[in-house]
């Protein structure tokens, strides 16, 4: 059965696209004296890592923990798309799942780097405004989650008018 184009919630589709795009962008980036580590909601990628610093090693072992975050984002994407086409209450999924993924990600990162986030690393001060900071990906994911209820409310208003 093909859905009619008039019943597609385009804002919901946009939320789904933004959620998908957030998977492809770093959620946390570290840049310090030649070291470059990008942390995605599904894996960690590092370039020019020469140090045996335990913080770097710990970050590189996060792939398993981050898989949960990535799965939440993917489930959110699928439910949001289904809500945009067929079942509008599913449009609320990103509001819950994206925000949950962001909090879990933050918890995983906090436990991985501990109190050393404010110490020194390769001669650089690790503070959120410095080389350590949230990337565009987590911001886009959270923004999609915050916009998701608007798409649900608009869908309900449209259905109520008919």
N, CA, C and O atoms as a GROMACS GRO file, in nm:
protein
  648
    1UNK      N    1   0.083  -0.118   0.000
    1UNK     CA    2   0.000   0.000   0.000
    1UNK      C    3   0.088   0.125   0.000
    1UNK      O    4   0.177   0.137   0.084
    2UNK      N    5   0.066   0.214  -0.091
    2UNK     CA    6   0.145   0.335  -0.104
    2UNK      C    7   0.076   0.449  -0.031
    2UNK      O    8  -0.045   0.470  -0.048
    3UNK      N    9   0.151   0.522   0.049
    3UNK     CA   10   0.095   0.637   0.121
    3UNK      C   11   0.076   0.754   0.025
    3UNK      O   12   0.159   0.777  -0.063
    4UNK      N   13  -0.033   0.826   0.043
    4UNK     CA   14  -0.056   0.944  -0.040
    4UNK      C   15   0.038   1.055   0.005
    4UNK      O   16   0.066   1.070   0.124
    5UNK      N   17   0.086   1.131  -0.091
    5UNK     CA   18   0.181   1.237  -0.060
    5UNK      C   19   0.121   1.344   0.030
    5UNK      O   20   0.193   1.408   0.105
    6UNK      N   21  -0.009   1.364   0.024
    6UNK     CA   22  -0.074   1.466   0.106
    6UNK      C   23  -0.075   1.431   0.254
    6UNK      O   24  -0.090   1.521   0.337
    7UNK      N   25  -0.060   1.304   0.289
    7UNK     CA   26  -0.064   1.261   0.428
    7UNK      C   27   0.075   1.248   0.490
    7UNK      O   28   0.087   1.212   0.607
    8UNK      N   29   0.177   1.275   0.414
    8UNK     CA   30   0.313   1.267   0.466
    8UNK      C   31   0.340   1.391   0.551
    8UNK      O   32   0.311   1.503   0.509
    9UNK      N   33   0.395   1.370   0.669
    9UNK     CA   34   0.433   1.480   0.756
    9UNK      C   35   0.575   1.520   0.719
    9UNK      O   36   0.671   1.454   0.758
   10UNK      N   37   0.588   1.628   0.645
   10UNK     CA   38   0.719   1.669   0.594
   10UNK      C   39   0.813   1.716   0.704
   10UNK      O   40   0.934   1.697   0.693
   11UNK      N   41   0.760   1.776   0.809
   11UNK     CA   42   0.844   1.815   0.922
   11UNK      C   43   0.900   1.690   0.989
   11UNK      O   44   1.016   1.688   1.031
   12UNK      N   45   0.817   1.585   1.001
   12UNK     CA   46   0.863   1.459   1.057
   12UNK      C   47   0.972   1.396   0.972
   12UNK      O   48   1.067   1.338   1.026
   13UNK      N   49   0.959   1.405   0.840
   13UNK     CA   50   1.061   1.353   0.750
   13UNK      C   51   1.190   1.433   0.768
   13UNK      O   52   1.300   1.376   0.768
   14UNK      N   53   1.178   1.564   0.785
   14UNK     CA   54   1.294   1.648   0.809
   14UNK      C   55   1.364   1.611   0.940
   14UNK      O   56   1.486   1.606   0.947
   15UNK      N   57   1.284   1.584   1.044
   15UNK     CA   58   1.339   1.539   1.171
   15UNK      C   59   1.415   1.408   1.152
   15UNK      O   60   1.523   1.389   1.207
   16UNK      N   61   1.357   1.318   1.073
   16UNK     CA   62   1.423   1.190   1.045
   16UNK      C   63   1.556   1.209   0.973
   16UNK      O   64   1.655   1.144   1.006
   17UNK      N   65   1.557   1.299   0.875
   17UNK     CA   66   1.680   1.327   0.800
   17UNK      C   67   1.786   1.389   0.892
   17UNK      O   68   1.904   1.354   0.885
   18UNK      N   69   1.743   1.481   0.979
   18UNK     CA   70   1.837   1.542   1.074
   18UNK      C   71   1.893   1.438   1.170
   18UNK      O   72   2.011   1.441   1.204
   19UNK      N   73   1.807   1.346   1.215
   19UNK     CA   74   1.852   1.239   1.304
   19UNK      C   75   1.955   1.152   1.233
   19UNK      O   76   2.057   1.116   1.292
   20UNK      N   77   1.929   1.118   1.106
   20UNK     CA   78   2.023   1.038   1.029
   20UNK      C   79   2.155   1.113   1.009
   20UNK      O   80   2.263   1.056   1.023
   21UNK      N   81   2.145   1.241   0.976
   21UNK     CA   82   2.266   1.321   0.955
   21UNK      C   83   2.351   1.328   1.082
   21UNK      O   84   2.474   1.333   1.074
   22UNK      N   85   2.286   1.328   1.198
   22UNK     CA   86   2.362   1.334   1.323
   22UNK      C   87   2.450   1.212   1.343
   22UNK      O   88   2.553   1.220   1.411
   23UNK      N   89   2.412   1.099   1.284
   23UNK     CA   90   2.495   0.979   1.293
   23UNK      C   91   2.628   0.996   1.222
   23UNK      O   92   2.729   0.938   1.262
   24UNK      N   93   2.628   1.076   1.116
   24UNK     CA   94   2.746   1.089   1.031
   24UNK      C   95   2.842   1.198   1.075
   24UNK      O   96   2.953   1.208   1.023
   25UNK      N   97   2.800   1.280   1.173
   25UNK     CA   98   2.883   1.390   1.221
   25UNK      C   99   2.940   1.356   1.359
   25UNK      O  100   2.875   1.284   1.435
   26UNK      N  101   3.058   1.406   1.391
   26UNK     CA  102   3.114   1.378   1.524
   26UNK      C  103   3.026   1.435   1.635
   26UNK      O  104   2.977   1.547   1.626
   27UNK      N  105   3.008   1.356   1.739
   27UNK     CA  106   2.934   1.402   1.856
   27UNK      C  107   3.026   1.468   1.956
   27UNK      O  108   2.981   1.547   2.039
   28UNK      N  109   3.153   1.436   1.950
   28UNK     CA  110   3.252   1.495   2.038
   28UNK      C  111   3.382   1.490   1.962
   28UNK      O  112   3.417   1.386   1.907
   29UNK      N  113   3.454   1.599   1.958
   29UNK     CA  114   3.582   1.604   1.887
   29UNK      C  115   3.691   1.649   1.981
   29UNK      O  116   3.670   1.734   2.068
   30UNK      N  117   3.808   1.591   1.963
   30UNK     CA  118   3.923   1.627   2.044
   30UNK      C  119   4.034   1.666   1.947
   30UNK      O  120   4.069   1.589   1.858
   31UNK      N  121   4.088   1.783   1.965
   31UNK     CA  122   4.200   1.827   1.884
   31UNK      C  123   4.306   1.878   1.981
   31UNK      O  124   4.282   1.972   2.056
   32UNK      N  125   4.421   1.815   1.980
   32UNK     CA  126   4.528   1.860   2.070
   32UNK      C  127   4.663   1.823   2.012
   32UNK      O  128   4.695   1.705   1.999
   33UNK      N  129   4.743   1.923   1.976
   33UNK     CA  130   4.879   1.906   1.929
   33UNK      C  131   4.898   1.785   1.838
   33UNK      O  132   4.974   1.694   1.870
   34UNK      N  133   4.830   1.784   1.726
   34UNK     CA  134   4.846   1.679   1.627
   34UNK      C  135   4.756   1.559   1.647
   34UNK      O  136   4.739   1.478   1.556
   35UNK      N  137   4.697   1.545   1.765
   35UNK     CA  138   4.606   1.434   1.792
   35UNK      C  139   4.467   1.476   1.750
   35UNK      O  140   4.424   1.588   1.778
   36UNK      N  141   4.397   1.388   1.682
   36UNK     CA  142   4.261   1.417   1.638
   36UNK      C  143   4.174   1.294   1.665
   36UNK      O  144   4.198   1.187   1.609
   37UNK      N  145   4.076   1.310   1.750
   37UNK     CA  146   3.985   1.200   1.781
   37UNK      C  147   3.843   1.250   1.760
   37UNK      O  148   3.802   1.349   1.821
   38UNK      N  149   3.769   1.182   1.674
   38UNK     CA  150   3.627   1.213   1.653
   38UNK      C  151   3.545   1.098   1.709
   38UNK      O  152   3.568   0.982   1.675
   39UNK      N  153   3.451   1.131   1.794
   39UNK     CA  154   3.369   1.030   1.860
   39UNK      C  155   3.228   1.042   1.804
   39UNK      O  156   3.161   1.144   1.819
   40UNK      N  157   3.184   0.934   1.741
   40UNK     CA  158   3.051   0.927   1.681
   40UNK      C  159   2.961   0.845   1.773
   40UNK      O  160   3.011   0.781   1.865
   41UNK      N  161   2.830   0.844   1.751
   41UNK     CA  162   2.742   0.764   1.837
   41UNK      C  163   2.751   0.614   1.809
   41UNK      O  164   2.672   0.537   1.863
   42UNK      N  165   2.843   0.574   1.727
   42UNK     CA  166   2.859   0.431   1.697
   42UNK      C  167   3.004   0.386   1.704
   42UNK      O  168   3.030   0.266   1.714
   43UNK      N  169   3.099   0.477   1.699
   43UNK     CA  170   3.240   0.438   1.708
   43UNK      C  171   3.330   0.559   1.734
   43UNK      O  172   3.285   0.673   1.734
   44UNK      N  173   3.457   0.530   1.757
   44UNK     CA  174   3.558   0.633   1.778
   44UNK      C  175   3.660   0.621   1.666
   44UNK      O  176   3.705   0.511   1.633
   45UNK      N  177   3.695   0.733   1.607
   45UNK     CA  178   3.797   0.734   1.501
   45UNK      C  179   3.908   0.828   1.543
   45UNK      O  180   3.883   0.941   1.585
   46UNK      N  181   4.031   0.781   1.530
   46UNK     CA  182   4.145   0.862   1.573
   46UNK      C  183   4.248   0.873   1.462
   46UNK      O  184   4.269   0.779   1.385
   47UNK      N  185   4.312   0.990   1.455
   47UNK     CA  186   4.419   1.015   1.360
   47UNK      C  187   4.539   1.070   1.438
   47UNK      O  188   4.523   1.144   1.535
   48UNK      N  189   4.656   1.032   1.394
   48UNK     CA  190   4.780   1.082   1.454
   48UNK      C  191   4.790   1.058   1.605
   48UNK      O  192   4.847   1.139   1.677
   49UNK      N  193   4.735   0.948   1.651
   49UNK     CA  194   4.744   0.916   1.793
   49UNK      C  195   4.872   0.838   1.816
   49UNK      O  196   4.882   0.721   1.778
   50UNK      N  197   4.968   0.903   1.877
   50UNK     CA  198   5.095   0.837   1.904
   50UNK      C  199   5.113   0.809   2.052
   50UNK      O  200   5.198   0.729   2.093
   51UNK      N  201   5.031   0.874   2.131
   51UNK     CA  202   5.047   0.867   2.276
   51UNK      C  203   4.990   0.737   2.332
   51UNK      O  204   4.892   0.683   2.280
   52UNK      N  205   5.051   0.688   2.437
   52UNK     CA  206   4.996   0.576   2.511
   52UNK      C  207   4.920   0.625   2.633
   52UNK      O  208   4.897   0.550   2.728
   53UNK      N  209   4.881   0.750   2.630
   53UNK     CA  210   4.805   0.810   2.738
   53UNK      C  211   4.681   0.726   2.763
   53UNK      O  212   4.614   0.686   2.668
   54UNK      N  213   4.649   0.697   2.887
   54UNK     CA  214   4.535   0.610   2.917
   54UNK      C  215   4.403   0.672   2.875
   54UNK      O  216   4.308   0.599   2.846
   55UNK      N  217   4.395   0.806   2.870
   55UNK     CA  218   4.271   0.870   2.825
   55UNK      C  219   4.245   0.835   2.679
   55UNK      O  220   4.133   0.801   2.643
   56UNK      N  221   4.348   0.844   2.595
   56UNK     CA  222   4.334   0.811   2.454
   56UNK      C  223   4.296   0.664   2.439
   56UNK      O  224   4.204   0.630   2.364
   57UNK      N  225   4.366   0.577   2.509
   57UNK     CA  226   4.336   0.434   2.501
   57UNK      C  227   4.194   0.404   2.547
   57UNK      O  228   4.125   0.322   2.487
   58UNK      N  229   4.151   0.470   2.651
   58UNK     CA  230   4.015   0.449   2.703
   58UNK      C  231   3.911   0.493   2.600
   58UNK      O  232   3.811   0.425   2.579
   59UNK      N  233   3.934   0.608   2.536
   59UNK     CA  234   3.840   0.657   2.435
   59UNK      C  235   3.831   0.561   2.317
   59UNK      O  236   3.723   0.540   2.262
   60UNK      N  237   3.945   0.501   2.280
   60UNK     CA  238   3.945   0.412   2.165
   60UNK      C  239   3.876   0.278   2.194
   60UNK      O  240   3.850   0.202   2.101
   61UNK      N  241   3.847   0.249   2.320
   61UNK     CA  242   3.778   0.125   2.354
   61UNK      C  243   3.628   0.146   2.376
   61UNK      O  244   3.560   0.055   2.425
   62UNK      N  245   3.577   0.261   2.341
   62UNK     CA  246   3.436   0.292   2.367
   62UNK      C  247   3.338   0.238   2.263
   62UNK      O  248   3.217   0.250   2.281
   63UNK      N  249   3.387   0.180   2.155
   63UNK     CA  250   3.298   0.139   2.046
   63UNK      C  251   3.179   0.056   2.093
   63UNK      O  252   3.067   0.079   2.048
   64UNK      N  253   3.200  -0.038   2.183
   64UNK     CA  254   3.091  -0.122   2.233
   64UNK      C  255   2.987  -0.041   2.308
   64UNK      O  256   2.867  -0.061   2.289
   65UNK      N  257   3.032   0.050   2.394
   65UNK     CA  258   2.939   0.131   2.472
   65UNK      C  259   2.862   0.229   2.383
   65UNK      O  260   2.744   0.256   2.406
   66UNK      N  261   2.930   0.280   2.281
   66UNK     CA  262   2.865   0.376   2.192
   66UNK      C  263   2.765   0.311   2.098
   66UNK      O  264   2.679   0.379   2.042
   67UNK      N  265   2.774   0.180   2.081
   67UNK     CA  266   2.680   0.109   1.996
   67UNK      C  267   2.536   0.128   2.046
   67UNK      O  268   2.444   0.141   1.965
   68UNK      N  269   2.517   0.129   2.176
   68UNK     CA  270   2.384   0.152   2.234
   68UNK      C  271   2.330   0.288   2.192
   68UNK      O  272   2.213   0.301   2.157
   69UNK      N  273   2.416   0.389   2.196
   69UNK     CA  274   2.375   0.524   2.157
   69UNK      C  275   2.336   0.525   2.009
   69UNK      O  276   2.233   0.580   1.972
   70UNK      N  277   2.419   0.463   1.926
   70UNK     CA  278   2.390   0.457   1.783
   70UNK      C  279   2.260   0.384   1.753
   70UNK      O  280   2.184   0.425   1.665
   71UNK      N  281   2.233   0.276   1.827
   71UNK     CA  282   2.108   0.201   1.806
   71UNK      C  283   1.986   0.285   1.844
   71UNK      O  284   1.884   0.280   1.776
   72UNK      N  285   1.997   0.361   1.953
   72UNK     CA  286   1.886   0.450   1.990
   72UNK      C  287   1.857   0.551   1.880
   72UNK      O  288   1.741   0.578   1.850
   73UNK      N  289   1.961   0.605   1.822
   73UNK     CA  290   1.943   0.704   1.715
   73UNK      C  291   1.880   0.639   1.592
   73UNK      O  292   1.793   0.699   1.530
   74UNK      N  293   1.924   0.518   1.557
   74UNK     CA  294   1.867   0.448   1.441
   74UNK      C  295   1.721   0.413   1.465
   74UNK      O  296   1.638   0.431   1.376
   75UNK      N  297   1.687   0.364   1.583
   75UNK     CA  298   1.547   0.332   1.615
   75UNK      C  299   1.462   0.458   1.610
   75UNK      O  300   1.350   0.455   1.560
   76UNK      N  301   1.515   0.568   1.660
   76UNK     CA  302   1.446   0.696   1.653
   76UNK      C  303   1.417   0.736   1.509
   76UNK      O  304   1.307   0.781   1.476
   77UNK      N  305   1.517   0.719   1.424
   77UNK     CA  306   1.503   0.750   1.281
   77UNK      C  307   1.392   0.667   1.218
   77UNK      O  308   1.307   0.721   1.146
   78UNK      N  309   1.392   0.538   1.244
   78UNK     CA  310   1.292   0.448   1.184
   78UNK      C  311   1.152   0.481   1.233
   78UNK      O  312   1.058   0.488   1.154
   79UNK      N  313   1.136   0.501   1.364
   79UNK     CA  314   1.004   0.532   1.420
   79UNK      C  315   0.954   0.668   1.370
   79UNK      O  316   0.835   0.684   1.345
   80UNK      N  317   1.044   0.763   1.357
   80UNK     CA  318   1.006   0.895   1.308
   80UNK      C  319   0.958   0.888   1.163
   80UNK      O  320   0.859   0.951   1.126
   81UNK      N  321   1.029   0.811   1.082
   81UNK     CA  322   0.984   0.794   0.943
   81UNK      C  323   0.849   0.724   0.936
   81UNK      O  324   0.762   0.764   0.858
   82UNK      N  325   0.831   0.620   1.018
   82UNK     CA  326   0.702   0.549   1.021
   82UNK      C  327   0.590   0.643   1.067
   82UNK      O  328   0.479   0.638   1.014
   83UNK      N  329   0.620   0.729   1.164
   83UNK     CA  330   0.521   0.826   1.211
   83UNK      C  331   0.489   0.930   1.106
   83UNK      O  332   0.376   0.979   1.100
   84UNK      N  333   0.586   0.966   1.026
   84UNK     CA  334   0.565   1.068   0.922
   84UNK      C  335   0.476   1.017   0.811
   84UNK      O  336   0.408   1.096   0.745
   85UNK      N  337   0.475   0.887   0.790
   85UNK     CA  338   0.400   0.830   0.678
   85UNK      C  339   0.270   0.764   0.724
   85UNK      O  340   0.168   0.778   0.657
   86UNK      N  341   0.272   0.694   0.835
   86UNK     CA  342   0.159   0.609   0.868
   86UNK      C  343   0.094   0.635   1.004
   86UNK      O  344  -0.028   0.650   1.011
   87UNK      N  345   0.171   0.640   1.112
   87UNK     CA  346   0.116   0.642   1.248
   87UNK      C  347   0.172   0.761   1.325
   87UNK      O  348   0.277   0.749   1.388
   88UNK      N  349   0.102   0.878   1.322
   88UNK     CA  350   0.155   1.002   1.378
   88UNK      C  351   0.208   0.997   1.522
   88UNK      O  352   0.303   1.069   1.552
   89UNK      N  353   0.151   0.915   1.614
   89UNK     CA  354   0.209   0.915   1.749
   89UNK      C  355   0.357   0.875   1.754
   89UNK      O  356   0.427   0.909   1.850
   90UNK      N  357   0.404   0.804   1.652
   90UNK     CA  358   0.546   0.767   1.648
   90UNK      C  359   0.637   0.887   1.625
   90UNK      O  360   0.758   0.878   1.642
   91UNK      N  361   0.578   1.001   1.587
   91UNK     CA  362   0.657   1.122   1.569
   91UNK      C  363   0.716   1.170   1.701
   91UNK      O  364   0.808   1.253   1.701
   92UNK      N  365   0.666   1.120   1.813
   92UNK     CA  366   0.719   1.157   1.944
   92UNK      C  367   0.846   1.080   1.978
   92UNK      O  368   0.916   1.115   2.073
   93UNK      N  369   0.877   0.975   1.903
   93UNK     CA  370   0.993   0.890   1.933
   93UNK      C  371   1.124   0.969   1.945
   93UNK      O  372   1.198   0.947   2.041
   94UNK      N  373   1.155   1.060   1.852
   94UNK     CA  374   1.282   1.134   1.866
   94UNK      C  375   1.289   1.217   1.994
   94UNK      O  376   1.397   1.236   2.050
   95UNK      N  377   1.175   1.266   2.040
   95UNK     CA  378   1.176   1.346   2.162
   95UNK      C  379   1.228   1.265   2.280
   95UNK      O  380   1.297   1.318   2.366
   96UNK      N  381   1.195   1.138   2.284
   96UNK     CA  382   1.239   1.052   2.392
   96UNK      C  383   1.373   0.987   2.360
   96UNK      O  384   1.466   0.993   2.441
   97UNK      N  385   1.385   0.927   2.243
   97UNK     CA  386   1.504   0.849   2.210
   97UNK      C  387   1.628   0.936   2.184
   97UNK      O  388   1.737   0.902   2.228
   98UNK      N  389   1.612   1.047   2.113
   98UNK     CA  390   1.728   1.132   2.084
   98UNK      C  391   1.783   1.194   2.212
   98UNK      O  392   1.905   1.200   2.232
   99UNK      N  393   1.693   1.240   2.298
   99UNK     CA  394   1.738   1.300   2.424
   99UNK      C  395   1.802   1.193   2.512
   99UNK      O  396   1.903   1.219   2.577
  100UNK      N  397   1.743   1.074   2.514
  100UNK     CA  398   1.802   0.964   2.592
  100UNK      C  399   1.941   0.929   2.538
  100UNK      O  400   2.034   0.908   2.616
  101UNK      N  401   1.954   0.922   2.406
  101UNK     CA  402   2.085   0.892   2.345
  101UNK      C  403   2.188   0.997   2.384
  101UNK      O  404   2.303   0.964   2.412
  102UNK      N  405   2.147   1.124   2.386
  102UNK     CA  406   2.240   1.231   2.423
  102UNK      C  407   2.285   1.216   2.568
  102UNK      O  408   2.404   1.233   2.598
  103UNK      N  409   2.192   1.186   2.659
  103UNK     CA  410   2.229   1.169   2.800
  103UNK      C  411   2.317   1.046   2.821
  103UNK      O  412   2.412   1.050   2.899
  104UNK      N  413   2.286   0.938   2.752
  104UNK     CA  414   2.369   0.817   2.763
  104UNK      C  415   2.508   0.845   2.708
  104UNK      O  416   2.609   0.806   2.767
  105UNK      N  417   2.513   0.913   2.594
  105UNK     CA  418   2.643   0.948   2.535
  105UNK      C  419   2.724   1.033   2.633
  105UNK      O  420   2.843   1.008   2.654
  106UNK      N  421   2.660   1.132   2.691
  106UNK     CA  422   2.730   1.218   2.787
  106UNK      C  423   2.780   1.136   2.906
  106UNK      O  424   2.892   1.156   2.952
  107UNK      N  425   2.697   1.044   2.954
  107UNK     CA  426   2.738   0.958   3.065
  107UNK      C  427   2.856   0.870   3.029
  107UNK      O  428   2.948   0.853   3.109
  108UNK      N  429   2.853   0.812   2.909
  108UNK     CA  430   2.963   0.726   2.863
  108UNK      C  431   3.092   0.808   2.853
  108UNK      O  432   3.198   0.764   2.897
  109UNK      N  433   3.081   0.927   2.795
  109UNK     CA  434   3.200   1.012   2.781
  109UNK      C  435   3.253   1.056   2.916
  109UNK      O  436   3.374   1.056   2.939
  110UNK      N  437   3.164   1.092   3.006
  110UNK     CA  438   3.205   1.137   3.139
  110UNK      C  439   3.277   1.025   3.213
  110UNK      O  440   3.379   1.049   3.278
  111UNK      N  441   3.224   0.904   3.203
  111UNK     CA  442   3.290   0.793   3.272
  111UNK      C  443   3.422   0.756   3.205
  111UNK      O  444   3.513   0.706   3.271
  112UNK      N  445   3.432   0.781   3.074
  112UNK     CA  446   3.554   0.746   3.002
  112UNK      C  447   3.669   0.839   3.036
  112UNK      O  448   3.783   0.795   3.052
  113UNK      N  449   3.640   0.968   3.048
  113UNK     CA  450   3.750   1.062   3.070
  113UNK      C  451   3.761   1.106   3.215
  113UNK      O  452   3.864   1.161   3.256
  114UNK      N  453   3.656   1.083   3.293
  114UNK     CA  454   3.661   1.115   3.435
  114UNK      C  455   3.702   1.258   3.462
  114UNK      O  456   3.669   1.349   3.386
  115UNK      N  457   3.772   1.277   3.568
  115UNK     CA  458   3.812   1.410   3.611
  115UNK      C  459   3.926   1.467   3.528
  115UNK      O  460   3.959   1.585   3.541
  116UNK      N  461   3.988   1.384   3.444
  116UNK     CA  462   4.098   1.434   3.363
  116UNK      C  463   4.052   1.530   3.254
  116UNK      O  464   4.136   1.591   3.187
  117UNK      N  465   3.923   1.544   3.236
  117UNK     CA  466   3.874   1.638   3.134
  117UNK      C  467   3.918   1.780   3.164
  117UNK      O  468   3.920   1.865   3.075
  118UNK      N  469   3.953   1.807   3.289
  118UNK     CA  470   3.998   1.942   3.325
  118UNK      C  471   4.147   1.945   3.353
  118UNK      O  472   4.198   2.044   3.406
  119UNK      N  473   4.217   1.839   3.319
  119UNK     CA  474   4.361   1.832   3.340
  119UNK      C  475   4.435   1.860   3.210
  119UNK      O  476   4.383   1.925   3.120
  120UNK      N  477   4.556   1.810   3.203
  120UNK     CA  478   4.634   1.838   3.082
  120UNK      C  479   4.638   1.714   2.992
  120UNK      O  480   4.636   1.601   3.040
  121UNK      N  481   4.645   1.737   2.864
  121UNK     CA  482   4.655   1.630   2.766
  121UNK      C  483   4.736   1.685   2.651
  121UNK      O  484   4.692   1.779   2.583
  122UNK      N  485   4.850   1.630   2.628
  122UNK     CA  486   4.940   1.675   2.521
  122UNK      C  487   4.963   1.826   2.528
  122UNK      O  488   4.970   1.893   2.425
  123UNK      N  489   4.976   1.877   2.649
  123UNK     CA  490   5.006   2.019   2.667
  123UNK      C  491   4.887   2.110   2.645
  123UNK      O  492   4.905   2.230   2.628
  124UNK      N  493   4.766   2.055   2.644
  124UNK     CA  494   4.648   2.137   2.619
  124UNK      C  495   4.552   2.125   2.736
  124UNK      O  496   4.538   2.016   2.794
  125UNK      N  497   4.487   2.230   2.772
  125UNK     CA  498   4.389   2.225   2.880
  125UNK      C  499   4.259   2.167   2.826
  125UNK      O  500   4.202   2.220   2.731
  126UNK      N  501   4.212   2.059   2.886
  126UNK     CA  502   4.092   1.992   2.837
  126UNK      C  503   3.967   2.050   2.902
  126UNK      O  504   3.917   1.996   3.001
  127UNK      N  505   3.919   2.156   2.848
  127UNK     CA  506   3.796   2.215   2.897
  127UNK      C  507   3.697   2.216   2.781
  127UNK      O  508   3.738   2.218   2.665
  128UNK      N  509   3.566   2.216   2.811
  128UNK     CA  510   3.467   2.207   2.702
  128UNK      C  511   3.480   2.314   2.594
  128UNK      O  512   3.443   2.291   2.480
  129UNK      N  513   3.532   2.431   2.629
  129UNK     CA  514   3.544   2.536   2.527
  129UNK      C  515   3.675   2.524   2.449
  129UNK      O  516   3.695   2.596   2.351
  130UNK      N  517   3.762   2.435   2.492
  130UNK     CA  518   3.891   2.416   2.424
  130UNK      C  519   3.880   2.306   2.321
  130UNK      O  520   3.780   2.296   2.250
  131UNK      N  521   3.982   2.223   2.313
  131UNK     CA  522   3.982   2.118   2.211
  131UNK      C  523   3.880   2.009   2.237
  131UNK      O  524   3.844   1.935   2.145
  132UNK      N  525   3.832   1.998   2.359
  132UNK     CA  526   3.727   1.902   2.391
  132UNK      C  527   3.595   1.977   2.388
  132UNK      O  528   3.583   2.082   2.452
  133UNK      N  529   3.500   1.927   2.318
  133UNK     CA  530   3.370   1.991   2.316
  133UNK      C  531   3.274   1.911   2.233
  133UNK      O  532   3.315   1.832   2.149
  134UNK      N  533   3.147   1.931   2.257
  134UNK     CA  534   3.046   1.859   2.180
  134UNK      C  535   3.053   1.901   2.035
  134UNK      O  536   3.075   2.018   2.005
  135UNK      N  537   3.035   1.807   1.947
  135UNK     CA  538   3.036   1.834   1.805
  135UNK      C  539   2.897   1.867   1.754
  135UNK      O  540   2.801   1.875   1.830
  136UNK      N  541   2.888   1.887   1.625
  136UNK     CA  542   2.762   1.922   1.561
  136UNK      C  543   2.662   1.808   1.569
  136UNK      O  544   2.542   1.832   1.580
  137UNK      N  545   2.710   1.685   1.565
  137UNK     CA  546   2.620   1.569   1.563
  137UNK      C  547   2.525   1.563   1.680
  137UNK      O  548   2.405   1.545   1.661
  138UNK      N  549   2.577   1.579   1.802
  138UNK     CA  550   2.490   1.569   1.919
  138UNK      C  551   2.393   1.686   1.922
  138UNK      O  552   2.278   1.670   1.965
  139UNK      N  553   2.438   1.803   1.878
  139UNK     CA  554   2.348   1.918   1.874
  139UNK      C  555   2.234   1.898   1.776
  139UNK      O  556   2.119   1.931   1.805
  140UNK      N  557   2.266   1.842   1.660
  140UNK     CA  558   2.164   1.815   1.559
  140UNK      C  559   2.065   1.709   1.607
  140UNK      O  560   1.945   1.721   1.584
  141UNK      N  561   2.116   1.607   1.674
  141UNK     CA  562   2.030   1.500   1.726
  141UNK      C  563   1.935   1.555   1.832
  141UNK      O  564   1.816   1.525   1.830
  142UNK      N  565   1.987   1.635   1.924
  142UNK     CA  566   1.904   1.693   2.030
  142UNK      C  567   1.802   1.791   1.969
  142UNK      O  568   1.686   1.792   2.009
  143UNK      N  569   1.845   1.872   1.873
  143UNK     CA  570   1.753   1.965   1.807
  143UNK      C  571   1.639   1.890   1.739
  143UNK      O  572   1.523   1.932   1.748
  144UNK      N  573   1.671   1.780   1.670
  144UNK     CA  574   1.566   1.699   1.606
  144UNK      C  575   1.470   1.644   1.711
  144UNK      O  576   1.349   1.640   1.689
  145UNK      N  577   1.524   1.603   1.826
  145UNK     CA  578   1.438   1.554   1.933
  145UNK      C  579   1.346   1.661   1.988
  145UNK      O  580   1.231   1.633   2.021
  146UNK      N  581   1.396   1.784   1.999
  146UNK     CA  582   1.315   1.893   2.052
  146UNK      C  583   1.208   1.939   1.952
  146UNK      O  584   1.102   1.986   1.993
  147UNK      N  585   1.236   1.925   1.823
  147UNK     CA  586   1.140   1.966   1.719
  147UNK      C  587   1.034   1.858   1.696
  147UNK      O  588   0.925   1.888   1.647
  148UNK      N  589   1.065   1.733   1.731
  148UNK     CA  590   0.973   1.622   1.706
  148UNK      C  591   0.832   1.644   1.763
  148UNK      O  592   0.735   1.616   1.693
  149UNK      N  593   0.817   1.694   1.886
  149UNK     CA  594   0.680   1.718   1.936
  149UNK      C  595   0.601   1.818   1.852
  149UNK      O  596   0.479   1.808   1.841
  150UNK      N  597   0.672   1.914   1.793
  150UNK     CA  598   0.603   2.013   1.708
  150UNK      C  599   0.541   1.942   1.588
  150UNK      O  600   0.427   1.970   1.550
  151UNK      N  601   0.616   1.848   1.528
  151UNK     CA  602   0.561   1.776   1.413
  151UNK      C  603   0.442   1.692   1.454
  151UNK      O  604   0.347   1.677   1.376
  152UNK      N  605   0.444   1.636   1.575
  152UNK     CA  606   0.330   1.557   1.624
  152UNK      C  607   0.209   1.647   1.647
  152UNK      O  608   0.098   1.613   1.608
  153UNK      N  609   0.230   1.762   1.710
  153UNK     CA  610   0.119   1.855   1.737
  153UNK      C  611   0.058   1.904   1.605
  153UNK      O  612  -0.064   1.910   1.592
  154UNK      N  613   0.142   1.940   1.509
  154UNK     CA  614   0.090   1.984   1.379
  154UNK      C  615   0.011   1.874   1.310
  154UNK      O  616  -0.090   1.900   1.246
  155UNK      N  617   0.056   1.751   1.324
  155UNK     CA  618  -0.014   1.636   1.265
  155UNK      C  619  -0.151   1.621   1.331
  155UNK      O  620  -0.250   1.596   1.262
  156UNK      N  621  -0.157   1.635   1.462
  156UNK     CA  622  -0.285   1.625   1.534
  156UNK      C  623  -0.380   1.738   1.496
  156UNK      O  624  -0.499   1.716   1.478
  157UNK      N  625  -0.327   1.858   1.482
  157UNK     CA  626  -0.411   1.972   1.443
  157UNK      C  627  -0.466   1.952   1.301
  157UNK      O  628  -0.582   1.983   1.274
  158UNK      N  629  -0.383   1.901   1.212
  158UNK     CA  630  -0.426   1.877   1.075
  158UNK      C  631  -0.535   1.771   1.072
  158UNK      O  632  -0.633   1.784   0.998
  159UNK      N  633  -0.518   1.667   1.151
  159UNK     CA  634  -0.618   1.558   1.156
  159UNK      C  635  -0.748   1.608   1.220
  159UNK      O  636  -0.856   1.566   1.180
  160UNK      N  637  -0.737   1.696   1.320
  160UNK     CA  638  -0.853   1.750   1.389
  160UNK      C  639  -0.937   1.840   1.297
  160UNK      O  640  -1.060   1.843   1.308
  161UNK      N  641  -0.870   1.913   1.208
  161UNK     CA  642  -0.940   2.002   1.114
  161UNK      C  643  -1.020   1.925   1.010
  161UNK      O  644  -1.122   1.973   0.960
  162UNK      N  645  -0.974   1.803   0.978
  162UNK     CA  646  -1.042   1.726   0.872
  162UNK      C  647  -1.167   1.662   0.918
  162UNK      O  648  -1.234   1.594   0.841
   0.00000   0.00000   0.00000
